[in-house]
């Protein structure tokens, strides 16, 4: 099931000096299967998202699948045509 995409992208503003830093961090982001332990000692399979070699977010499998589909939809919605100069006000 594909999640609906917004007609306009959400805006994100960053300062030029932070853009290079953000790009460096982005190169370290990865995910892997993990075993998550609850406070009561029970365990379950999940997906961990890591950056700079440290865990940043642990997700249930269903949430990881939803996020993966949303990422794929967002990537597919980006126009890769360099001649397309559409700007969102």
C-alpha positions in Angstrom: 0.0 0.0 0.0 1.4 3.3 -1.0 0.9 6.3 1.3 -0.5 9.4 -0.3 2.1 12.1 -1.0 1.6 15.8 -0.3 1.1 18.0 -3.3 3.8 20.4 -2.0 6.9 19.2 -0.1 7.4 20.3 3.4 9.9 23.1 3.7 13.1 22.7 5.5 15.6 25.5 5.9 19.2 25.1 6.7 22.1 27.6 6.9 24.8 27.2 4.2 27.5 26.3 6.8 25.2 23.5 8.2 24.6 22.0 4.7 28.1 20.4 4.4 27.8 19.1 8.0 24.4 17.6 7.2 25.7 15.9 4.1 28.6 14.4 6.1 26.2 13.0 8.7 23.9 11.7 5.9 26.8 9.6 4.6 26.9 7.7 7.9 23.2 6.8 8.2 22.3 3.2 7.9 19.9 0.6 9.3 20.1 -3.0 10.4 18.0 -5.7 12.0 18.2 -5.5 15.8 16.8 -7.3 18.8 15.0 -4.8 21.0 14.6 -5.5 24.7 11.7 -4.0 26.7 12.1 -2.9 30.3 10.3 -6.1 31.4 13.0 -8.2 29.7 11.0 -9.4 26.8 12.6 -9.1 23.3 11.4 -8.7 19.8 12.9 -8.2 16.3 13.1 -4.6 15.1 15.0 -2.3 12.9 17.6 0.1 14.2 18.6 3.4 12.4 22.1 4.4 13.1 24.2 7.5 12.3 27.9 8.2 13.2 28.0 4.6 14.4 25.4 5.2 17.2 21.8 4.1 17.5 19.4 6.9 16.8 16.0 5.2 16.5 14.6 1.7 17.1 11.5 0.7 15.2 9.0 -2.1 15.2 9.0 -4.0 11.9 5.7 -2.5 10.8 6.9 1.1 11.5 10.1 0.4 9.6 8.2 -0.9 6.6 5.9 2.2 6.7 8.9 4.5 6.9 10.6 2.6 4.0 7.5 3.0 1.8 7.3 6.7 2.7 11.0 7.2 1.8 10.5 5.4 -1.5 7.5 7.5 -2.3 9.3 10.7 -1.5 12.3 9.7 -3.6 10.1 8.7 -6.6 8.3 12.1 -6.3 11.4 14.1 -6.8 11.8 15.3 -10.3 15.2 14.3 -11.5 15.1 16.5 -14.6 17.7 19.3 -14.1 15.8 21.5 -16.6 12.8 21.5 -14.2 13.1 24.7 -12.3 9.8 24.4 -10.4 10.0 26.4 -7.2 7.4 26.0 -4.4 6.5 29.4 -2.8 
